[in-house]
């Protein structure tokens, strides 16, 4: 039987709110390796390196770097987005 608990997730950059919702899982690439956060995970404070943030194994956001904080069943991720490709160059 799979656990279906949810937690609040907020992902933002200095310019914009990227994502905010209740989710079941968050997969991240940290400076010490990859990990997945689930509801009621042990408190986490970590650095993120270039890669993707994957939400519920359905949505994905590319990041250049970031910081993650998981505490009291709430996850806040501050990210630096990768530069956008120029169109028509």
C-alpha positions in Angstrom: 0.0 0.0 0.0 1.5 3.3 -1.1 1.5 6.3 1.2 -0.5 9.2 -0.3 0.2 12.1 2.1 0.6 15.6 0.8 2.7 18.6 1.7 2.8 22.3 0.6 5.4 23.1 -2.0 6.5 26.6 -3.1 9.1 27.1 -5.8 10.2 30.6 -6.6 13.0 32.6 -8.2 14.0 36.2 -7.5 11.7 37.3 -10.3 8.6 35.1 -10.0 6.6 32.5 -8.2 7.1 29.4 -10.3 4.9 26.9 -8.5 2.7 26.6 -5.5 0.5 23.6 -4.6 -0.1 20.6 -2.4 2.0 17.7 -3.7 2.9 14.1 -2.9 6.6 14.0 -3.9 9.5 16.3 -4.9 12.6 14.9 -6.5 15.8 17.1 -6.4 19.4 17.1 -7.3 21.4 18.3 -4.3 25.1 19.1 -3.8 25.5 15.7 -2.1 23.3 13.6 -4.5 19.7 13.1 -5.5 16.8 12.7 -3.1 13.1 12.6 -2.9 11.0 14.4 -0.4 7.6 13.0 0.8 5.0 14.2 3.3 6.3 14.5 6.8 9.9 14.1 5.7 12.6 14.8 8.3 13.6 18.5 8.2 16.0 19.3 5.4 18.1 22.4 4.5 20.2 21.9 1.4 21.9 23.3 -1.7 20.7 22.4 -5.1 22.9 22.1 -8.2 22.0 22.3 -11.9 19.4 19.8 -12.9 15.6 19.4 -12.7 13.0 19.6 -10.0 10.4 16.9 -10.6 7.0 17.2 -9.0 4.9 14.0 -8.4 6.9 12.4 -11.3 4.7 14.4 -13.7 6.0 18.0 -13.9 9.6 19.2 -14.3 11.4 22.5 -13.9 15.0 23.1 -15.0 17.2 25.0 -12.5 20.7 26.4 -12.5 21.1 26.3 -8.7 19.0 26.7 -5.5 18.3 26.2 -1.9 15.6 23.9 -0.4 14.1 24.0 3.0 11.6 21.3 4.2 10.1 21.9 7.7 6.7 21.2 9.3 5.4 19.5 6.2 6.1 22.6 4.0 8.8 22.8 1.3 10.2 26.1 0.1 12.6 26.0 -2.9 14.5 29.2 -4.0 16.0 28.7 -7.4 18.2 30.4 -10.0 16.6 29.7 -13.4 18.9 28.7 -16.3 19.3 31.5 -19.0 16.6 31.4 -21.7 17.7 30.5 -25.2 17.5 33.5 -27.6 15.0 33.0 -30.4 16.1 34.0 -33.9 19.8 34.4 -33.2 
